[in-house]
Every structure is written in C-alpha cells, then in structure tokens.
Amino acid sequence: MEYLPAWMFLALTILLMAGFPVTFTLMGTALCFGLIGFGWGFFNLLPLRIWGVMTNVTLMAVPLFVFMGVMLERSGLAEELLDTMGLLFGRIRGGLAISVVIVGALLGASTGIVGATVVTMGLLAVPTMLKRGYQKELATGTVAASGTLGQIIPPSIVLVLIGDIVGVPVGDLFMGAVLPGMVLVGLYILYIFIAAMIWPDRAPALPRAELDALTPKILFKKIIRALFPPLFLMVAVLGSIFAGIASPTEAAAVGAVGATILTVANRKFTMKILNEVMHSTMQLTCMVFIILVGAAAFGLVFRGLGGDELVREFLGGLSEAHGKWFVLAVVMGIIFVIGFFLDFIEITFIHVPVLAPIMIEFGFDPVWFCILIAVNLQTSFMTPPFGFSLFYLKAVAPSEIKTGDIYRGIIPFVIFQLIGLLIVIFFPRLVTWLPEIVF
C-alpha cells in the first residue's frame, strides 16, 4: 500500500503510451485505485472535487480567450500583418523569416492559441517563403516555432491553467511572462539573422525592384493599418490587467468583444463565422475541462494515497545529496522529456500539481517556477514524435514539404528554446521584475 501511488502513476503512463484517451485513462485509473485505497467511500469525495473545478471563476477565462483567438483567426488580421512585415524587413537577408517571428509574437499576444497561429501562418507564409527561394527547413522551422510563442506570451491559456493549479495570481504570471517571451523572440531572430549571414542562399532578400515600387508613405500607412488591431487588443486585454482595472477573467471578456469588433471592422464578420467560432470554442473548451475533471479525480486519489509524500521524499533525498538546483534541473529535464510524448494540457494537469508545491517548498519563487514550466512546455509543441505544432504545419504545408523537412527545421529552434530556458533560470529578475514594479 505504501507504493500504491507509484503503481498508479506507472499504470497511467503505460495506458497513455498505449494510446488510450487521456480523460478516460485519468478517470479510469483514479476510480480503480480509489476503490483499492479508499473503498466505496471514495465516491462521496469525488463529486465535491469535480464541483470545485466547474465553479472555478478563474477558469472562466479559458473559453473567453479561446473565443478571442478563434475569432481573430477569421478576421484576416494575420494575412495583412504578414504582408506588411514582409515588406518592412524584406530588404535584409532572412527578412521574411524575421517578419514571420514578429507576426507570430503579435498573434501570440492577440490570440494565445498555438493551433490557430501555426495553421494561419502555415497557409500564408510557407508558400511565400518557398517562392522567394527560402530553404524548406528554415521556412517550416520558423513558422512552427513562431506559432508556439502564444504559449508563453500573454494572454496565454497555459498560464491561466498553471496559475489556477499552483495558486498563483494569473495577472502576476502574465506580467512575469512578458520579458521571457521577448527573450525567445530575440533568440529566434538572432538565429535567423546568423543563418542568413552564413548561408545567404537559404534566406534571400526580396527583389529590390519590388521594394522600390513601394513609397515610404504607402508603407507607413500599411504598417499603421496592420499594427493597430493587435496593439489595440493587447492594450485592451493586458493593459486592463496590468493597470488593475480588470481581473484576467474580465479582461478575457474584453478581449472576446475586442476580437469581434476587429472582425466587424475588417468586414469579415457574418453570422456563419460567429456560429463556427462558437462551435470551435465549445469543442476546445470541452476538451480542456473534461481533461481537467479527469485530472482532478486522479489528483484526489494520488494525494489521498500519499503520492505527494512519496515524490517529496524522493526529491528531498536528491536535494540533500546534490542541492535544490540539481533537483530543479531534474524536474525541468523530466518535463522536457515527457513533452516528447504528452500534450501540454496533460502535463499541466498531471505533473504540475505534484511537482510545483514541492519545488516551492524548496524555496523557489512560485511565479518564476511557473514561468519556467510554461517556457519548458512550449518545447512540447515542437518535439517529435508528438509535437502538435509539427502536425498542424504538415496538415497545411505545400505538398513538396516532407515530414523530415519540418523535423530538421525545428531542431535549431528547440536548441534556442532551451537556451532561453537557461537564461530565465540564471536571470530570475526577467520574471520577477515587472510584477514587483507594478504592485
């Protein structure tokens, strides 16, 4: 009975690796081991835990942010942004790829949904980059990596979920994620710039004749027209949180309304689009919450059986032998490796509730540790064999793009992602500085 939580976790891992649906695996494992550990009295505890999940006010932000992201995908904003940024940076080698990174960051700050961003930019940017003579690996790697920036740049759904699980204010996480997100954007641009300098044929500049035909006045108007919508939404959502005017849930509602207004202003709004957006929002929200219910049941049994103490003893032994920083390295390594096989939602709901409280007990700042998890989880979208960003891109990429091209293209960006994680580890003030000065 002492090691029953370990057997429970092992059974969960084997079933997930075998391909069973996540929710049913979590719930089924919880029910089986709950009956073994607690008997039939377990069913008196479970409804209260599920009711607590479904009445959580913070989690109301999830469907609202999803609605905002899906609506913006239909607004035509990304197409205009990519076109304008491509012209702005087109004079330098790799300028088109740099513009994709910047657009990915702006869309990440406007939508927070990786799938929508990767699919949109995959449809628009990859064919354009290939037509301009870009290497397949660089083009696909840039799009796949840039699309994942919505994971860390607020407003991010994963930050809402992690904040609720760990008990950290979501507004603090949003502010703490701003500078790490900018660091990742800078690292991606640095890699593209270096690659374009070393191998000019892989990332050529746009033809001069095409750029000379564009007058500064026209370019300025295009920039204002393209940048205003995402900046308007960022100020409406993040500005209201940072200024203390609205809670994250209220700001999410502002973002949903703002995205609808932008779609109307862009003359793309129809009742058919509204219906499609609401349907997609319902599907994504149900997926998140049904996994959350399963994870709540699993967590109830795992903690009740003493799983927390088992993990605490193991990590405590490592801490005594090698120090808490070694434990942090082990935890980050575990999350990174698990990201090869599990989705970020599964990792957030299964592993974070167990690991985060223990690491905070070791003296690590909770906001800083949550941001480390979020940066680490971002790599789970880019690491094969189950990197969802890679799946999204392959589904919409031109026929000449092979899966191997995408896998090879993402490797440098994963390396720079890990460099960004190390920078945040060694310079925690990148996370803690902004929340401190605001509050």
C-alpha positions in Angstrom: 0.0 0.0 0.0 2.9 2.4 0.6 3.9 2.3 -3.0 0.3 2.2 -4.4 0.7 5.8 -5.8 3.8 4.8 -7.7 1.9 1.8 -9.2 -1.0 4.2 -10.0 1.4 6.6 -11.9 3.0 3.7 -13.7 -0.4 2.4 -14.8 -1.4 5.8 -16.1 1.9 6.2 -18.0 1.6 2.8 -19.7 -2.1 3.4 -20.7 -1.3 6.8 -22.1 1.7 5.5 -24.1 -0.6 2.7 -25.4 -2.8 5.4 -26.9 -5.9 5.3 -24.7 -7.8 8.6 -24.5 -6.4 10.9 -21.8 -9.6 11.7 -20.0 -10.8 8.1 -19.7 -7.4 7.0 -18.7 -7.2 9.6 -15.9 -10.7 8.9 -14.7 -10.4 5.1 -15.0 -7.1 4.9 -13.2 -8.5 7.2 -10.4 -11.6 5.0 -10.0 -9.7 1.7 -9.9 -7.0 2.8 -7.4 -9.5 4.9 -5.5 -11.6 1.8 -4.8 -8.5 -0.1 -3.8 -7.2 2.6 -1.5 -10.4 4.1 0.0 -13.2 1.6 -0.8 -16.7 2.8 -1.8 -16.4 6.0 0.4 -14.3 7.4 -2.4 -17.4 8.2 -4.4 -18.5 10.6 -1.6 -15.4 12.7 -2.2 -15.3 12.8 -6.0 -18.4 14.9 -6.7 -17.2 17.7 -4.4 -13.8 17.8 -6.2 -15.5 18.0 -9.7 -17.9 20.7 -8.5 -14.9 22.7 -7.3 -13.4 22.6 -10.8 -16.6 23.5 -12.6 -17.4 26.5 -10.4 -13.9 28.0 -10.5 -14.2 31.6 -11.6 -10.6 31.9 -12.8 -11.1 29.1 -15.3 -13.9 31.1 -17.0 -11.1 32.9 -18.8 -10.3 29.8 -20.8 -13.4 29.8 -23.1 -13.3 33.6 -23.4 -9.6 33.5 -24.5 -10.4 30.6 -26.9 -13.2 32.6 -28.4 -10.9 35.6 -28.8 -8.3 33.6 -30.6 -10.6 31.7 -32.9 -12.4 34.9 -33.9 -9.1 36.7 -34.7 -8.1 33.8 -36.9 -11.2 34.6 -39.0 -10.6 38.3 -39.0 -8.0 38.4 -41.8 -5.5 40.1 -39.4 -2.7 37.6 -39.9 -2.7 38.0 -43.7 -2.3 41.7 -43.6 0.3 41.6 -40.8 2.5 39.1 -42.7 2.3 41.1 -45.9 3.2 44.3 -44.2 6.0 42.9 -42.0 7.5 41.1 -45.0 7.7 44.4 -46.9 9.2 46.2 -43.9 12.0 43.6 -43.3 12.3 42.5 -46.9 15.5 44.5 -47.6 17.7 42.3 -45.4 18.5 38.6 -45.8 16.2 36.5 -43.8 13.8 39.5 -43.5 10.8 37.4 -44.5 11.5 34.8 -41.8 12.1 37.6 -39.2 8.8 39.1 -40.1 7.2 35.7 -39.5 8.6 35.6 -36.0 7.4 39.1 -35.2 3.9 38.3 -36.6 3.9 35.1 -34.5 4.7 37.1 -31.4 1.9 39.7 -32.2 -0.6 36.9 -32.9 0.5 35.1 -29.7 -0.2 38.3 -27.8 -3.6 38.6 -29.5 -4.8 35.0 -29.6 -2.9 32.7 -27.3 -3.8 29.7 -29.4 -0.9 27.8 -31.0 -3.0 25.8 -33.4 -4.7 28.8 -34.9 -1.4 30.7 -35.3 0.5 27.8 -36.9 -2.2 26.9 -39.3 -2.8 30.5 -40.4 0.9 31.2 -40.9 1.5 27.8 -42.5 -1.1 28.6 -45.1 0.1 32.1 -45.8 3.9 32.3 -45.0 5.3 28.9 -46.1 4.3 29.1 -49.8 5.5 32.7 -49.9 8.9 31.8 -48.4 9.4 28.9 -50.7 8.5 31.0 -53.7 11.1 33.6 -52.6 13.8 30.9 -52.5 13.9 30.0 -48.8 15.3 26.7 -47.7 12.4 24.3 -46.8 13.9 23.6 -43.3 14.3 27.2 -42.4 10.8 28.2 -43.7 9.0 25.4 -41.9 11.1 25.6 -38.7 10.4 29.4 -38.5 6.7 29.0 -38.8 6.4 26.1 -36.4 8.5 27.8 -33.7 6.9 31.2 -34.2 3.4 29.7 -33.8 4.3 28.4 -30.4 5.1 31.8 -29.0 1.4 32.1 -27.9 2.2 29.6 -25.2 4.4 32.0 -23.3 3.5 35.5 -24.5 0.3 36.6 -22.6 -2.6 36.2 -22.7 -1.8 32.5 -22.7 -4.2 29.8 -21.8 -1.5 27.6 -20.3 -0.6 30.4 -17.9 -4.3 30.6 -16.8 -4.3 26.9 -16.1 -0.9 26.8 -14.3 -1.8 29.8 -12.2 -5.1 28.2 -11.1 -3.4 24.8 -10.3 -0.5 26.3 -8.4 -2.5 29.1 -6.7 -0.5 32.0 -8.2 -2.4 35.1 -9.4 -2.8 34.9 -13.2 -2.1 38.6 -13.6 1.4 38.1 -12.0 2.1 35.3 -14.4 1.0 37.4 -17.4 3.4 40.2 -16.3 6.2 37.7 -15.5 6.0 36.1 -18.9 6.4 39.3 -20.9 10.2 39.6 -20.8 10.9 35.8 -21.2 8.6 35.9 -24.2 10.6 38.8 -25.7 13.9 36.9 -25.0 12.6 33.9 -27.0 11.6 36.3 -29.9 15.0 37.8 -29.8 16.7 34.4 -29.8 14.7 33.2 -32.8 15.5 36.4 -34.8 19.2 36.1 -33.8 19.3 32.5 -35.2 17.6 33.5 -38.5 20.0 36.5 -38.9 23.1 34.3 -38.3 21.8 31.6 -40.6 21.1 34.1 -43.3 24.6 35.6 -43.0 26.3 32.2 -43.1 24.1 30.7 -45.9 22.7 33.6 -47.9 21.1 31.3 -50.4 18.9 29.8 -47.7 17.2 33.1 -46.9 17.5 35.7 -49.7 16.2 39.3 -49.5 13.2 40.4 -51.5 13.9 41.7 -55.1 14.9 45.4 -55.0 12.5 46.2 -57.8 9.6 45.0 -55.8 10.6 47.1 -52.7 11.5 50.2 -54.7 7.9 50.3 -56.1 6.7 50.9 -52.6 6.9 54.5 -51.4 7.6 55.3 -47.7 4.2 57.0 -47.4 2.3 53.9 -48.6 4.5 51.6 -46.4 3.8 53.8 -43.4 0.0 53.6 -44.0 0.2 49.8 -44.3 2.2 49.5 -41.1 -0.3 51.6 -39.2 -3.2 49.7 -40.6 -1.7 46.3 -39.9 -0.3 47.0 -36.4 -3.2 48.9 -34.9 -5.6 45.9 -34.5 -3.2 43.6 -32.5 -1.9 46.6 -30.5 -5.5 47.6 -29.7 -6.3 44.1 -28.4 -3.1 43.9 -26.4 -3.8 47.2 -24.7 -7.4 46.2 -24.1 -6.6 42.8 -22.5 -3.1 43.1 -21.0 -3.4 46.8 -20.2 -6.6 46.4 -18.2 -4.9 43.6 -16.2 -1.6 45.4 -15.6 -3.4 48.6 -14.6 -5.6 46.8 -12.1 -8.8 47.7 -13.9 -9.9 44.2 -14.6 -9.2 40.6 -13.4 -7.9 38.1 -16.0 -11.4 36.7 -16.4 -12.9 40.1 -17.0 -10.0 41.0 -19.4 -10.7 37.8 -21.3 -14.3 39.0 -21.9 -12.9 42.4 -23.1 -10.7 40.5 -25.5 -13.5 38.4 -26.8 -15.6 41.6 -27.5 -12.5 43.3 -29.0 -11.8 40.5 -31.4 -15.4 40.6 -32.6 -15.2 44.3 -33.1 -12.0 43.9 -35.2 -13.6 41.2 -37.3 -16.5 43.6 -37.9 -14.2 46.4 -38.8 -12.3 44.2 -41.2 -15.6 43.4 -42.9 -15.2 39.6 -42.3 -18.0 39.2 -39.7 -21.0 37.1 -40.7 -23.5 35.0 -38.6 -21.9 31.9 -40.2 -18.5 32.9 -38.9 -19.9 33.6 -35.5 -21.6 30.2 -35.4 -18.3 28.5 -36.5 -16.3 30.4 -33.9 -18.8 29.5 -31.1 -18.7 25.8 -32.2 -14.9 25.7 -32.2 -14.8 27.5 -28.8 -17.2 24.9 -27.4 -15.2 22.0 -28.7 -11.8 23.3 -27.4 -13.3 24.3 -24.0 -15.0 20.9 -23.5 -11.7 19.2 -24.3 -9.8 21.2 -21.7 -12.4 20.9 -19.0 -13.1 17.2 -19.4 -9.3 16.5 -19.1 -9.3 18.8 -16.1 -12.1 16.8 -14.4 -10.2 13.6 -15.0 -7.0 15.2 -13.7 -8.9 16.4 -10.6 -10.1 12.8 -9.9 -6.6 11.5 -10.4 -5.0 14.1 -8.2 -7.6 13.4 -5.4 -6.6 9.7 -5.3 -2.9 10.3 -5.8 -2.7 12.7 -2.9 -5.0 10.6 -0.8 -2.8 7.6 -1.2 0.3 9.6 -0.1 1.7 10.2 -3.6 2.8 13.7 -2.7 4.8 12.4 0.2 6.4 9.8 -2.0 7.6 12.4 -4.5 8.6 14.8 -1.7 10.8 12.1 -0.1 12.4 11.3 -3.4 13.1 14.9 -4.4 14.1 15.7 -0.8 16.7 13.0 -0.9 18.1 14.4 -4.2 18.1 17.9 -2.6 20.1 16.7 0.5 22.6 14.9 -1.7 23.1 17.4 -4.5 21.3 20.6 -3.6 18.0 22.1 -4.7 19.4 23.4 -8.1 20.1 19.8 -9.1 16.5 18.9 -8.3 15.3 21.8 -10.4 17.5 20.5 -13.3 16.0 17.0 -12.8 12.4 18.4 -12.8 13.0 20.5 -15.9 14.6 17.6 -17.6 11.6 15.3 -16.8 9.1 17.9 -18.1 11.1 18.3 -21.3 11.4 14.6 -22.0 7.7 14.0 -21.2 6.9 16.7 -23.7 8.1 14.4 -26.5 5.1 12.1 -25.7 2.4 14.1 -24.0 0.4 17.2 -24.8 0.9 20.4 -22.7 -2.6 20.1 -21.2 -1.9 16.6 -19.9 1.5 17.6 -18.4 -0.1 20.7 -16.8 -2.9 18.7 -15.2 -1.0 15.6 -14.3 2.6 16.6 -13.3 2.4 20.3 -12.3 0.1 19.8 -9.3 2.5 17.2 -7.9 5.8 18.9 -8.7 5.1 22.7 -8.2 4.2 22.7 -4.4 7.3 20.6 -3.6 9.6 22.9 -5.6 8.0 26.0 -3.9 8.7 24.3 -0.5 12.4 24.2 -1.5 12.4 28.0 -1.7 11.9 28.7 -5.4 9.7 31.7 -6.3 6.3 30.4 -7.3 5.8 33.0 -10.2 9.3 32.3 -11.5 8.9 28.5 -11.3 5.5 28.7 -13.1 7.1 30.7 -16.0 9.9 28.1 -16.2 7.3 25.4 -16.6 5.5 27.4 -19.3 8.7 28.0 -21.3 9.6 24.3 -21.0 6.1 23.2 -22.0 6.4 25.4 -25.1 9.0 22.9 -26.5 6.4 20.1 -26.2 4.7 21.6 -29.3 8.0 21.3 -31.3 9.5 18.0 -30.3 8.7 14.9 -32.3 7.1 12.4 -32.4 4.0 14.1 -30.9 4.8 17.8 -31.4 1.4 19.3 -32.2 2.9 22.4 -33.9 4.5 20.0 -36.4 1.2 18.2 -37.0 -0.6 21.4 -37.6 2.0 22.6 -40.1 2.3 19.4 -42.0 -1.5 19.4 -42.5 -1.5 22.8 -44.3 2.0 22.9 -45.8 2.5 22.6 -49.6 2.9 19.0 -51.0 6.7 19.4 -51.6 7.2 19.8 -47.8 8.0 16.4 -46.2 7.8 15.5 -42.6 11.6 15.2 -42.4 11.9 18.8 -43.6 9.8 20.0 -40.7 11.7 17.8 -38.1 15.1 19.0 -39.3 13.9 22.6 -39.5 12.7 22.7 -35.9 16.0 21.4 -34.3 17.8 24.8 -34.1 14.7 26.5 -32.7 14.4 23.8 -30.0 18.0 24.4 -29.1 17.5 28.2 -28.8 14.3 27.5 -26.8 16.4 25.6 -24.3 18.9 28.4 -24.3 16.0 30.8 -23.5 15.0 28.5 -20.6 18.6 28.6 -19.2 18.6 32.4 -19.5 15.3 32.6 -17.5 16.8 30.2 -14.9 20.1 32.1 -14.5 18.3 35.6 -14.6 15.1 35.2 -12.5 14.7 39.0 -12.4 13.5 38.7 -16.0 10.3 37.2 -14.5 10.0 38.9 -11.1 10.9 42.5 -12.1 7.7 43.5 -13.8 5.3 42.1 -11.3 7.3 43.8 -8.5 7.3 47.3 -10.0 3.5 47.1 -11.0 2.5 46.0 -7.5 
